[in-house]
Amino acid sequence: MSKFPKEFVFGTATSSYQIEGAHDQGGRTPSIWDTFSKTPGKVWNGDHGDMACDHYNRYKEDVQLIKELGVESYRFSIAWPRIFPEQGVYNEEGMNFYRSLIEELKTAGIKPVVTLYHWDLPMWAYNQGGWVNRESVNWFLEFAEVCFRELDEHVDSWITHNEPWCASFLSYHLGHHAPGHRNIEEGLKAAHHILLSHGKAVQMLKTQFKSSTPVGITLNLTPVYGKTQSANDMLAVNNADGYTNRWFLDPIFKGAYPYDMMNVFSNYVHDFSFIQDGDVATIAVKCDFFGINYYNRSFVEYAGSEKFLFVDAHSDYEKTGMGWDVSPQEFKELIYRLRVDYTDLPIIITENGAAYDDVLEADGSVHDKERTAFMEKHIKAVAELEEEGMNIAGYYLWSLLDNFEWAFGYDKRFGIFYVDFDTQKRYWKDSAKRYRDIVASRSIEVKSNSVTF
């Protein structure tokens, strides 16, 4: 049995577009996800976030669930189009919602962790080029400045961006997320401007506001493994790791983009002049913690016909409902690598969870054994990492509620609370009850294991 130290933070997490709904309430205007989700063929079943979990109108009920869960912290994001429905036009009513939510959380004894950007770019910004336009950095700073000014004294910690890889490569290169473009040069520019806006926002909080509130960024990291140890497959691993992980880790922690990937990308990019003098130094600004979203490992093999020479390989690992490998050991190996190669900052697991096909029983119960097992395995891994001195400061289970799962609509359920989207009623899943017990005891049984560096 391993005990978590008293300063370790347990939490749960959501994001604005996935749960808030109220797409036309409080002065909010459309985001790229409102438009993308209503474009035929982009989202499963034509689902969209107009209603989602109706959290905007039911936040007090949801805060009560968080309180009953017993976690110390709740991570949520701010919908940019609520705060700036038009360029340069601040919407006080939109900010009032987040003030009310934070007040409700603090009254319940729950620490608010606020993510500024979780992908709901205002359409007015997209119509001027979105993240491909360098001016997006200034638009984001205007948004961040207002959030810092109005909320900083009430916020436990800030996260500038959630998963820049998704907001850039998955959205502007692979086209699976809004705005659905398929252009690697746009993806690279979007990634750079997102990272640059992160660095400038951190500088603003620390210098202009002289704030002592901790601030960091959250990356989705996926450790990459090869089907074989052949030269071909090791090249595939290198490129997949560069595309998914190092393109974001290196500028943040090493102050430089990886040149091997610049060489790979140069076949498809006119030039790299969008990376201006001083940009990468700004991106590498010192933060107070590092957020990691972890779901699964990646398993690849060489493919000479692919631009970046890799494709996903077949794996015999147990899978989640997303088809992702259940891989808690690879999660630990990721942390070891980060500690050796990148950072000694406190690491917070800002998301970890799994989707499965849940069944709501007639008595209101949801027996989600697979999710419960997934959660236990990964919390055990966190406990083991803590025992090994890896300085994991917190764990946020994704997600509080079943919600709008981006391109998968409402088909994939990640919540520990089941949501009946017809009635908006919430139900405790077994995973929520188990998480409540782990949090209450601040302990989980772990196998003895040690790692030496």
FIMIVEX-37613 format. One record per residue (C-alpha): residue number from 1; residue in one letter; x, y, z. Coordinates in nm, 4 decimals, padded with zeros to 6 digits, always signed. Layout:
REM FIMIVEX-37613
NUM / A / X / Y / Z $
...
This chain:
REM FIMIVEX-37613
1 / M / +00.0000 / +00.0000 / +00.0000 $
2 / S / +00.1428 / +00.3368 / -00.1033 $
3 / K / +00.0315 / +00.6666 / +00.0457 $
4 / F / +00.0259 / +00.9900 / -00.1498 $
5 / P / +00.1893 / +01.2849 / +00.0298 $
6 / K / -00.0433 / +01.5479 / +00.1720 $
7 / E / +00.0699 / +01.8064 / -00.0855 $
8 / F / -00.0205 / +01.5762 / -00.3781 $
9 / V / -00.3312 / +01.7089 / -00.5566 $
10 / F / -00.6115 / +01.4872 / -00.6841 $
11 / G / -00.8513 / +01.6428 / -00.9334 $
12 / T / -01.0736 / +01.5971 / -01.2328 $
13 / A / -01.0954 / +01.7915 / -01.5582 $
14 / T / -01.3200 / +01.9164 / -01.8385 $
15 / S / -01.3105 / +02.1756 / -02.1176 $
16 / S / -01.5477 / +02.4535 / -02.2149 $
17 / Y / -01.6745 / +02.3436 / -02.5572 $
18 / Q / -01.7113 / +01.9831 / -02.4469 $
19 / I / -01.9484 / +02.0511 / -02.1556 $
20 / E / -02.0822 / +02.4084 / -02.1415 $
21 / G / -02.3431 / +02.4157 / -02.4159 $
22 / A / -02.5268 / +02.7518 / -02.4075 $
23 / H / -02.3789 / +02.8308 / -02.7468 $
24 / D / -02.6022 / +03.1357 / -02.7853 $
25 / Q / -02.6315 / +03.2466 / -02.4208 $
26 / G / -02.4471 / +03.5189 / -02.2340 $
27 / G / -02.3239 / +03.6988 / -02.5443 $
28 / R / -02.1139 / +03.4098 / -02.6744 $
29 / T / -02.0453 / +03.3959 / -03.0479 $
30 / P / -01.9392 / +03.0904 / -03.2522 $
31 / S / -01.6022 / +02.9201 / -03.2255 $
32 / I / -01.4325 / +02.7097 / -03.4909 $
33 / W / -01.5837 / +02.4029 / -03.3259 $
34 / D / -01.9385 / +02.5354 / -03.3665 $
35 / T / -01.8710 / +02.5715 / -03.7373 $
36 / F / -01.6709 / +02.2517 / -03.7841 $
37 / S / -01.9180 / +02.0306 / -03.5973 $
38 / K / -02.2041 / +02.1561 / -03.8137 $
39 / T / -02.0144 / +02.0861 / -04.1362 $
40 / P / -02.1517 / +01.7586 / -04.2808 $
41 / G / -01.9186 / +01.4641 / -04.2417 $
42 / K / -01.6819 / +01.6217 / -03.9885 $
43 / V / -01.8282 / +01.4886 / -03.6621 $
44 / W / -01.9885 / +01.1520 / -03.5871 $
45 / N / -02.3662 / +01.1589 / -03.6326 $
46 / G / -02.3598 / +01.5337 / -03.6962 $
47 / D / -02.3222 / +01.5919 / -03.3212 $
48 / H / -02.2291 / +01.9378 / -03.1915 $
49 / G / -02.1815 / +02.1256 / -02.8658 $
50 / D / -02.4890 / +02.3499 / -02.8691 $
51 / M / -02.6207 / +02.1781 / -02.5553 $
52 / A / -02.3404 / +01.9346 / -02.4591 $
53 / C / -02.3783 / +01.8777 / -02.0818 $
54 / D / -02.5533 / +02.2138 / -02.0313 $
55 / H / -02.2873 / +02.2881 / -01.7693 $
56 / Y / -02.3347 / +02.6623 / -01.8239 $
57 / N / -02.6778 / +02.6312 / -01.6631 $
58 / R / -02.6032 / +02.3358 / -01.4356 $
59 / Y / -02.2611 / +02.4272 / -01.2973 $
60 / K / -02.3809 / +02.4328 / -00.9358 $
61 / E / -02.5028 / +02.0745 / -00.9679 $
62 / D / -02.1705 / +01.9737 / -01.1242 $
63 / V / -01.9656 / +02.1448 / -00.8541 $
64 / Q / -02.1659 / +01.9460 / -00.5988 $
65 / L / -02.0628 / +01.6250 / -00.7772 $
66 / I / -01.6983 / +01.7332 / -00.7600 $
67 / K / -01.7383 / +01.8045 / -00.3889 $
68 / E / -01.8945 / +01.4624 / -00.3289 $
69 / L / -01.6104 / +01.3052 / -00.5271 $
70 / G / -01.3743 / +01.4508 / -00.2680 $
71 / V / -01.1047 / +01.5823 / -00.5004 $
72 / E / -00.9144 / +01.8966 / -00.4056 $
73 / S / -00.9041 / +02.0561 / -00.7494 $
74 / Y / -01.1029 / +02.1020 / -01.0689 $
75 / R / -00.9465 / +02.1903 / -01.4023 $
76 / F / -01.1644 / +02.3669 / -01.6582 $
77 / S / -01.1128 / +02.5983 / -01.9542 $
78 / I / -01.2432 / +02.9399 / -02.0518 $
79 / A / -01.4360 / +02.9780 / -02.3774 $
80 / W / -01.2578 / +03.2569 / -02.5651 $
81 / P / -01.5738 / +03.3526 / -02.7646 $
82 / R / -01.7549 / +03.4179 / -02.4344 $
83 / I / -01.4913 / +03.6717 / -02.3331 $
84 / F / -01.4303 / +03.8301 / -02.6752 $
85 / P / -01.7372 / +03.7627 / -02.8919 $
86 / E / -01.5971 / +04.0157 / -03.1385 $
87 / Q / -01.2426 / +04.1324 / -03.1952 $
88 / G / -01.1512 / +04.3880 / -02.9301 $
89 / V / -01.4962 / +04.3702 / -02.7662 $
90 / Y / -01.4831 / +04.2470 / -02.4062 $
91 / N / -01.7978 / +04.0726 / -02.2809 $
92 / E / -01.8432 / +04.1190 / -01.9054 $
93 / E / -02.1365 / +03.8765 / -01.8995 $
94 / G / -01.9144 / +03.5992 / -02.0312 $
95 / M / -01.6578 / +03.6613 / -01.7585 $
96 / N / -01.9304 / +03.6632 / -01.4943 $
97 / F / -02.0033 / +03.2974 / -01.5651 $
98 / Y / -01.6454 / +03.2009 / -01.4764 $
99 / R / -01.6507 / +03.4247 / -01.1703 $
100 / S / -01.9633 / +03.2445 / -01.0526 $
101 / L / -01.8137 / +02.9021 / -01.1257 $
102 / I / -01.4941 / +02.9868 / -00.9359 $
103 / E / -01.6902 / +03.1254 / -00.6433 $
104 / E / -01.8960 / +02.8057 / -00.6302 $
105 / L / -01.5798 / +02.5942 / -00.6384 $
106 / K / -01.4063 / +02.7921 / -00.3662 $
107 / T / -01.7141 / +02.7799 / -00.1441 $
108 / A / -01.6992 / +02.4016 / -00.1835 $
109 / G / -01.3296 / +02.3989 / -00.0930 $
110 / I / -01.2155 / +02.3073 / -00.4449 $
111 / K / -00.9113 / +02.4722 / -00.6053 $
112 / P / -00.9771 / +02.6097 / -00.9573 $
113 / V / -00.7126 / +02.5282 / -01.2188 $
114 / V / -00.7866 / +02.7294 / -01.5320 $
115 / T / -00.6836 / +02.6501 / -01.8879 $
116 / L / -00.6948 / +02.9557 / -02.1123 $
117 / Y / -00.7132 / +02.7754 / -02.4468 $
118 / H / -00.8740 / +02.4370 / -02.5041 $
119 / W / -00.9339 / +02.4733 / -02.8782 $
120 / D / -01.2444 / +02.6963 / -02.9059 $
121 / L / -01.0900 / +02.9696 / -03.1200 $
122 / P / -01.3433 / +03.2458 / -03.1987 $
123 / M / -01.4650 / +03.2464 / -03.5583 $
124 / W / -01.3702 / +03.6127 / -03.5884 $
125 / A / -01.0077 / +03.5086 / -03.5281 $
126 / Y / -01.0287 / +03.2164 / -03.7698 $
127 / N / -01.1695 / +03.4436 / -04.0395 $
128 / Q / -00.8460 / +03.6415 / -04.0203 $
129 / G / -00.6259 / +03.3340 / -04.0549 $
130 / G / -00.6547 / +03.1803 / -03.7096 $
131 / W / -00.3350 / +03.0439 / -03.5581 $
132 / V / -00.1650 / +03.0548 / -03.9004 $
133 / N / -00.1637 / +03.4350 / -03.8719 $
134 / R / +00.1081 / +03.5675 / -03.6392 $
135 / E / -00.1403 / +03.8300 / -03.5203 $
136 / S / -00.3113 / +03.5435 / -03.3348 $
137 / V / -00.0423 / +03.5816 / -03.0694 $
138 / N / -00.1638 / +03.9346 / -02.9957 $
139 / W / -00.5295 / +03.8293 / -02.9972 $
140 / F / -00.4494 / +03.5566 / -02.7451 $
141 / L / -00.2555 / +03.7992 / -02.5260 $
142 / E / -00.5519 / +04.0366 / -02.5179 $
143 / F / -00.7689 / +03.7444 / -02.4054 $
144 / A / -00.5112 / +03.6272 / -02.1494 $
145 / E / -00.4638 / +03.9765 / -02.0078 $
146 / V / -00.8339 / +04.0136 / -01.9307 $
147 / C / -00.8510 / +03.6662 / -01.7728 $
148 / F / -00.5456 / +03.7390 / -01.5581 $
149 / R / -00.6800 / +04.0781 / -01.4541 $
150 / E / -01.0256 / +03.9543 / -01.3601 $
151 / L / -00.9520 / +03.6093 / -01.2176 $
152 / D / -00.5892 / +03.5727 / -01.1091 $
153 / E / -00.6472 / +03.6371 / -00.7389 $
154 / H / -00.9092 / +03.3593 / -00.7333 $
155 / V / -00.7244 / +03.0960 / -00.9416 $
156 / D / -00.5019 / +02.8252 / -00.7938 $
157 / S / -00.2937 / +02.7841 / -01.1106 $
158 / W / -00.3026 / +02.8675 / -01.4819 $
159 / I / -00.2456 / +02.6532 / -01.7900 $
160 / T / -00.1872 / +02.8579 / -02.1044 $
161 / H / -00.2640 / +02.5933 / -02.3673 $
162 / N / -00.4015 / +02.2420 / -02.3749 $
163 / E / -00.2328 / +02.0060 / -02.6201 $
164 / P / -00.0775 / +02.2379 / -02.8829 $
165 / W / -00.0178 / +01.9305 / -03.1020 $
166 / C / -00.3937 / +01.8824 / -03.1364 $
167 / A / -00.4644 / +02.2521 / -03.1908 $
168 / S / -00.2023 / +02.2674 / -03.4671 $
169 / F / -00.1041 / +01.9409 / -03.6365 $
170 / L / -00.4297 / +01.7506 / -03.5764 $
171 / S / -00.6313 / +02.0575 / -03.6788 $
172 / Y / -00.4320 / +02.2303 / -03.9541 $
173 / H / -00.2280 / +01.9404 / -04.0966 $
174 / L / -00.4226 / +01.6159 / -04.0479 $
175 / G / -00.7627 / +01.7853 / -04.0631 $
176 / H / -00.9336 / +01.5701 / -03.7983 $
177 / H / -01.0104 / +01.8653 / -03.5692 $
178 / A / -01.1384 / +02.2150 / -03.6339 $
179 / P / -01.0794 / +02.3941 / -03.8617 $
180 / G / -01.0101 / +02.0769 / -04.0617 $
181 / H / -00.7251 / +02.1937 / -04.2855 $
182 / R / -00.4712 / +01.9574 / -04.4420 $
183 / N / -00.1555 / +02.1623 / -04.4868 $
184 / I / +00.1693 / +02.0858 / -04.3030 $
185 / E / +00.3007 / +02.4409 / -04.3439 $
186 / E / -00.0142 / +02.5760 / -04.1802 $
187 / G / +00.0240 / +02.3173 / -03.9056 $
188 / L / +00.3802 / +02.4258 / -03.8335 $
189 / K / +00.2903 / +02.7939 / -03.8287 $
190 / A / -00.0070 / +02.7283 / -03.6014 $
191 / A / +00.2123 / +02.5258 / -03.3650 $
192 / H / +00.4729 / +02.7986 / -03.3524 $
193 / H / +00.2253 / +03.0780 / -03.2873 $
194 / I / +00.0502 / +02.8765 / -03.0160 $
195 / L / +00.3825 / +02.8092 / -02.8422 $
196 / L / +00.4890 / +03.1718 / -02.8839 $
197 / S / +00.1613 / +03.2932 / -02.7336 $
198 / H / +00.2249 / +03.0592 / -02.4408 $
199 / G / +00.5646 / +03.2108 / -02.3710 $
200 / K / +00.4383 / +03.5664 / -02.4002 $
201 / A / +00.1402 / +03.4953 / -02.1738 $
202 / V / +00.3691 / +03.3503 / -01.9049 $
203 / Q / +00.5922 / +03.6573 / -01.9306 $
204 / M / +00.2855 / +03.8816 / -01.8994 $
205 / L / +00.1589 / +03.7059 / -01.5877 $
206 / K / +00.4979 / +03.7185 / -01.4156 $
207 / T / +00.6145 / +04.0669 / -01.5184 $
208 / Q / +00.3131 / +04.2848 / -01.5965 $
209 / F / +00.0931 / +04.1328 / -01.3242 $
210 / K / +00.3806 / +04.0319 / -01.0940 $
211 / S / +00.1657 / +03.7305 / -01.0067 $
212 / S / +00.2798 / +03.4465 / -00.7846 $
213 / T / +00.0088 / +03.2137 / -00.9220 $
214 / P / +00.1767 / +02.9028 / -01.0704 $
215 / V / +00.1582 / +02.8803 / -01.4498 $
216 / G / +00.2478 / +02.6095 / -01.7017 $
217 / I / +00.1502 / +02.4455 / -02.0276 $
218 / T / -00.0027 / +02.1034 / -02.0972 $
219 / L / +00.1286 / +01.8777 / -02.3746 $
220 / N / -00.0226 / +01.5497 / -02.4873 $
221 / L / +00.2750 / +01.3160 / -02.4963 $
222 / T / +00.2770 / +00.9743 / -02.6569 $
223 / P / +00.5880 / +00.7593 / -02.6122 $
224 / V / +00.6714 / +00.5860 / -02.9388 $
225 / Y / +00.7779 / +00.2235 / -02.9813 $
226 / G / +00.8785 / +00.0354 / -03.2955 $
227 / K / +00.7330 / -00.2883 / -03.4270 $
228 / T / +01.0893 / -00.4191 / -03.4566 $
229 / Q / +01.4405 / -00.2976 / -03.3792 $
230 / S / +01.5264 / -00.2756 / -03.7498 $
231 / A / +01.6897 / +00.0379 / -03.8911 $
232 / N / +01.3719 / +00.1115 / -04.0846 $
233 / D / +01.1449 / +00.0887 / -03.7812 $
234 / M / +01.3858 / +00.2900 / -03.5635 $
235 / L / +01.3737 / +00.5666 / -03.8250 $
236 / A / +00.9940 / +00.5487 / -03.8050 $
237 / V / +01.0150 / +00.5799 / -03.4252 $
238 / N / +01.2448 / +00.8816 / -03.4514 $
239 / N / +01.0157 / +01.0647 / -03.6910 $
240 / A / +00.6955 / +00.9773 / -03.5063 $
241 / D / +00.8532 / +01.0958 / -03.1810 $
242 / G / +00.9723 / +01.4135 / -03.3506 $
243 / Y / +00.6309 / +01.4861 / -03.4965 $
244 / T / +00.4300 / +01.4075 / -03.1833 $
245 / N / +00.6597 / +01.4925 / -02.8930 $
246 / R / +00.9937 / +01.6595 / -02.9642 $
247 / W / +00.8568 / +01.9371 / -03.1887 $
248 / F / +00.6865 / +02.0725 / -02.8756 $
249 / L / +00.9180 / +01.9548 / -02.5967 $
250 / D / +01.2399 / +02.0865 / -02.7510 $
251 / P / +01.1464 / +02.4541 / -02.7917 $
252 / I / +00.9853 / +02.4627 / -02.4470 $
253 / F / +01.2743 / +02.3003 / -02.2601 $
254 / K / +01.5776 / +02.3282 / -02.4897 $
255 / G / +01.5124 / +02.6594 / -02.6631 $
256 / A / +01.5353 / +02.5107 / -03.0138 $
257 / Y / +01.3301 / +02.3147 / -03.2617 $
258 / P / +01.4768 / +01.9714 / -03.3507 $
259 / Y / +01.6802 / +02.0098 / -03.6692 $
260 / D / +01.6208 / +01.6527 / -03.7829 $
261 / M / +01.2489 / +01.7305 / -03.8019 $
262 / M / +01.3116 / +02.0636 / -03.9748 $
263 / N / +01.4919 / +01.8616 / -04.2411 $
264 / V / +01.1955 / +01.6226 / -04.2679 $
265 / F / +00.9452 / +01.9087 / -04.2860 $
266 / S / +01.1556 / +02.1094 / -04.5340 $
267 / N / +01.0338 / +01.8917 / -04.8204 $
268 / Y / +00.6844 / +02.0357 / -04.7651 $
269 / V / +00.7506 / +02.3840 / -04.6243 $
270 / H / +00.8709 / +02.6837 / -04.8222 $
271 / D / +01.0934 / +02.8141 / -04.5424 $
272 / F / +01.1052 / +02.8608 / -04.1663 $
273 / S / +01.1136 / +03.2398 / -04.1601 $
274 / F / +00.7945 / +03.2396 / -03.9513 $
275 / I / +01.0288 / +03.1488 / -03.6632 $
276 / Q / +01.1642 / +03.4975 / -03.5928 $
277 / D / +01.4642 / +03.6027 / -03.3860 $
278 / G / +01.3920 / +03.5712 / -03.0169 $
279 / D / +01.0803 / +03.3579 / -03.0613 $
280 / V / +01.2222 / +03.0336 / -02.9298 $
281 / A / +01.3791 / +03.2060 / -02.6291 $
282 / T / +01.0322 / +03.3375 / -02.5479 $
283 / I / +00.8784 / +02.9916 / -02.5861 $
284 / A / +01.1399 / +02.8547 / -02.3438 $
285 / V / +01.0383 / +03.0954 / -02.0633 $
286 / K / +01.0595 / +02.9267 / -01.7231 $
287 / C / +00.7286 / +02.7924 / -01.5949 $
288 / D / +00.6291 / +02.6675 / -01.2502 $
289 / F / +00.5106 / +02.3205 / -01.3502 $
290 / F / +00.4689 / +02.1018 / -01.6576 $
291 / G / +00.1321 / +01.9491 / -01.7454 $
292 / I / +00.1081 / +01.6156 / -01.9246 $
293 / N / -00.2001 / +01.4546 / -02.0767 $
294 / Y / -00.1366 / +01.0833 / -02.1095 $
295 / Y / -00.3665 / +00.8274 / -02.2690 $
296 / N / -00.1597 / +00.5694 / -02.4553 $
297 / R / +00.1671 / +00.4738 / -02.6179 $
298 / S / +00.2245 / +00.4789 / -02.9945 $
299 / F / +00.3344 / +00.1698 / -03.1881 $
300 / V / +00.4740 / +00.2319 / -03.5368 $
301 / E / +00.6518 / +00.0764 / -03.8298 $
302 / Y / +00.8380 / +00.2069 / -04.1338 $
303 / A / +00.6409 / +00.3078 / -04.4413 $
304 / G / +00.8468 / +00.4423 / -04.7297 $
305 / S / +00.5381 / +00.5699 / -04.9084 $
306 / E / +00.4425 / +00.8022 / -04.6190 $
307 / K / +00.5719 / +01.1602 / -04.6044 $
308 / F / +00.7272 / +01.1120 / -04.2627 $
309 / L / +00.8078 / +00.7413 / -04.3140 $
310 / F / +00.5906 / +00.5941 / -04.0375 $
311 / V / +00.2447 / +00.4421 / -03.9907 $
312 / D / +00.0703 / +00.2863 / -03.6921 $
313 / A / +00.1502 / -00.0825 / -03.6504 $
314 / H / -00.0737 / -00.3565 / -03.5163 $
315 / S / -00.0402 / -00.4107 / -03.1430 $
316 / D / -00.1669 / -00.7001 / -02.9317 $
317 / Y / -00.2110 / -00.4757 / -02.6252 $
318 / E / -00.5469 / -00.4477 / -02.4519 $
319 / K / -00.7389 / -00.1581 / -02.6084 $
320 / T / -00.9708 / +00.1149 / -02.4813 $
321 / G / -01.2914 / +00.2071 / -02.6598 $
322 / M / -01.0852 / +00.4465 / -02.8721 $
323 / G / -00.8692 / +00.1586 / -02.9922 $
324 / W / -00.5745 / +00.2932 / -02.7899 $
325 / D / -00.3219 / +00.0685 / -02.6161 $
326 / V / -00.3618 / +00.0417 / -02.2384 $
327 / S / +00.0006 / +00.1154 / -02.1487 $
328 / P / +00.0752 / +00.2259 / -01.7896 $
329 / Q / +00.4341 / +00.0960 / -01.7983 $
330 / E / +00.5095 / +00.3099 / -02.1042 $
331 / F / +00.3653 / +00.6041 / -01.9101 $
332 / K / +00.6316 / +00.5482 / -01.6455 $
333 / E / +00.9011 / +00.5207 / -01.9114 $
334 / L / +00.7846 / +00.8536 / -02.0548 $
335 / I / +00.8318 / +01.0218 / -01.7168 $
336 / Y / +01.1801 / +00.8721 / -01.6767 $
337 / R / +01.2750 / +01.0086 / -02.0176 $
338 / L / +01.1404 / +01.3557 / -01.9372 $
339 / R / +01.3403 / +01.3637 / -01.6150 $
340 / V / +01.6635 / +01.2692 / -01.7948 $
341 / D / +01.6223 / +01.4683 / -02.1157 $
342 / Y / +01.4005 / +01.7669 / -02.0438 $
343 / T / +01.2952 / +01.9019 / -01.7065 $
344 / D / +01.3013 / +01.8885 / -01.3289 $
345 / L / +00.9857 / +02.0986 / -01.2977 $
346 / P / +00.7013 / +01.9458 / -01.0941 $
347 / I / +00.4922 / +01.7348 / -01.3332 $
348 / I / +00.1142 / +01.7385 / -01.3109 $
349 / I / -00.0851 / +01.4711 / -01.4941 $
350 / T / -00.3502 / +01.7120 / -01.6192 $
351 / E / -00.5488 / +01.4423 / -01.8029 $
352 / N / -00.5604 / +01.0641 / -01.7910 $
353 / G / -00.8619 / +00.8504 / -01.8669 $
354 / A / -01.0317 / +00.6148 / -02.1070 $
355 / A / -01.3457 / +00.5773 / -02.3172 $
356 / Y / -01.5497 / +00.2586 / -02.3063 $
357 / D / -01.8995 / +00.1585 / -02.4142 $
358 / D / -02.0889 / +00.2202 / -02.0921 $
359 / V / -02.4330 / +00.0777 / -02.0165 $
360 / L / -02.6750 / +00.2591 / -01.7854 $
361 / E / -02.8599 / -00.0055 / -01.5862 $
362 / A / -03.2285 / +00.0243 / -01.4926 $
363 / D / -03.1315 / +00.1019 / -01.1331 $
364 / G / -02.9080 / +00.3925 / -01.2420 $
365 / S / -02.5782 / +00.2086 / -01.1974 $
366 / V / -02.2942 / +00.1955 / -01.4497 $
367 / H / -02.0506 / -00.0915 / -01.3985 $
368 / D / -01.7496 / +00.0327 / -01.5926 $
369 / K / -01.4961 / -00.2298 / -01.4865 $
370 / E / -01.2555 / -00.1585 / -01.7704 $
371 / R / -01.2347 / +00.2152 / -01.6964 $
372 / T / -01.1941 / +00.1448 / -01.3261 $
373 / A / -00.9074 / -00.0932 / -01.4000 $
374 / F / -00.7476 / +00.1581 / -01.6390 $
375 / M / -00.7655 / +00.4283 / -01.3725 $
376 / E / -00.6221 / +00.2033 / -01.1017 $
377 / K / -00.3286 / +00.0954 / -01.3188 $
378 / H / -00.2328 / +00.4528 / -01.3996 $
379 / I / -00.2774 / +00.5855 / -01.0463 $
380 / K / -00.0599 / +00.2960 / -00.9280 $
381 / A / +00.1998 / +00.4057 / -01.1824 $
382 / V / +00.1836 / +00.7614 / -01.0446 $
383 / A / +00.2277 / +00.6286 / -00.6907 $
384 / E / +00.5298 / +00.4262 / -00.7982 $
385 / L / +00.6789 / +00.7300 / -00.9733 $
386 / E / +00.6292 / +00.9316 / -00.6555 $
387 / E / +00.8079 / +00.6654 / -00.4517 $
388 / E / +01.0943 / +00.6830 / -00.7014 $
389 / G / +01.1321 / +01.0593 / -00.6537 $
390 / M / +00.9913 / +01.1632 / -00.9923 $
391 / N / +00.8114 / +01.4663 / -00.8406 $
392 / I / +00.4603 / +01.4120 / -00.9739 $
393 / A / +00.2618 / +01.6889 / -00.8062 $
394 / G / -00.0935 / +01.6005 / -00.9076 $
395 / Y / -00.3294 / +01.3780 / -01.1031 $
396 / Y / -00.6471 / +01.4906 / -01.2840 $
397 / L / -00.8810 / +01.2179 / -01.4043 $
398 / W / -01.0390 / +01.2807 / -01.7444 $
399 / S / -01.3197 / +01.3416 / -01.7455 $
400 / L / -01.5716 / +01.4514 / -01.4872 $
401 / L / -01.8627 / +01.4026 / -01.7270 $
402 / D / -01.9423 / +01.2182 / -02.0450 $
403 / N / -01.9253 / +01.4991 / -02.2992 $
404 / F / -01.8781 / +01.6087 / -02.6585 $
405 / E / -01.5740 / +01.4080 / -02.7646 $
406 / W / -01.4684 / +01.6264 / -03.0564 $
407 / A / -01.4840 / +01.4444 / -03.3925 $
408 / F / -01.6391 / +01.1419 / -03.2166 $
409 / G / -01.9379 / +01.3469 / -03.0976 $
410 / Y / -02.1278 / +01.1778 / -02.8163 $
411 / D / -02.0314 / +00.8293 / -02.9306 $
412 / K / -01.7296 / +00.8046 / -02.6974 $
413 / R / -01.7780 / +00.8371 / -02.3211 $
414 / F / -01.4769 / +00.9367 / -02.1097 $
415 / G / -01.6701 / +01.0516 / -01.8019 $
416 / I / -01.6676 / +00.9033 / -01.4551 $
417 / F / -02.0231 / +01.0383 / -01.4337 $
418 / Y / -02.2654 / +00.9082 / -01.6930 $
419 / V / -02.4703 / +01.1772 / -01.8673 $
420 / D / -02.8095 / +01.0987 / -02.0177 $
421 / F / -02.7979 / +01.3599 / -02.2930 $
422 / D / -03.1779 / +01.3525 / -02.3352 $
423 / T / -03.2516 / +01.4415 / -01.9728 $
424 / Q / -02.9101 / +01.5838 / -01.8694 $
425 / K / -02.9255 / +01.3663 / -01.5590 $
426 / R / -02.5879 / +01.2615 / -01.4140 $
427 / Y / -02.5215 / +00.9129 / -01.2732 $
428 / W / -02.2281 / +00.7852 / -01.0691 $
429 / K / -02.0246 / +00.5221 / -01.2506 $
430 / D / -01.8325 / +00.2616 / -01.0519 $
431 / S / -01.5121 / +00.4375 / -01.1581 $
432 / A / -01.6258 / +00.7568 / -00.9828 $
433 / K / -01.6964 / +00.5626 / -00.6643 $
434 / R / -01.3560 / +00.3937 / -00.6805 $
435 / Y / -01.1796 / +00.7254 / -00.7464 $
436 / R / -01.3625 / +00.8761 / -00.4484 $
437 / D / -01.2276 / +00.5958 / -00.2293 $
438 / I / -00.8709 / +00.6370 / -00.3579 $
439 / V / -00.8846 / +01.0121 / -00.2966 $
440 / A / -01.0335 / +00.9666 / +00.0505 $
441 / S / -00.7669 / +00.7186 / +00.1583 $
442 / R / -00.4903 / +00.8951 / -00.0404 $
443 / S / -00.3488 / +00.5517 / -00.1064 $
444 / I / -00.3411 / +00.2693 / -00.3549 $
445 / E / -00.1777 / -00.0718 / -00.3448 $
446 / V / +00.1382 / -00.0808 / -00.5540 $
447 / K / +00.3956 / -00.3392 / -00.6358 $
448 / S / +00.7462 / -00.2728 / -00.5121 $
449 / N / +00.9575 / -00.1352 / -00.7949 $
450 / S / +01.2526 / +00.0962 / -00.8095 $
451 / V / +01.4487 / +00.2650 / -01.0807 $
452 / T / +01.8048 / +00.3881 / -01.0609 $
453 / F / +01.9467 / +00.6650 / -01.2752 $
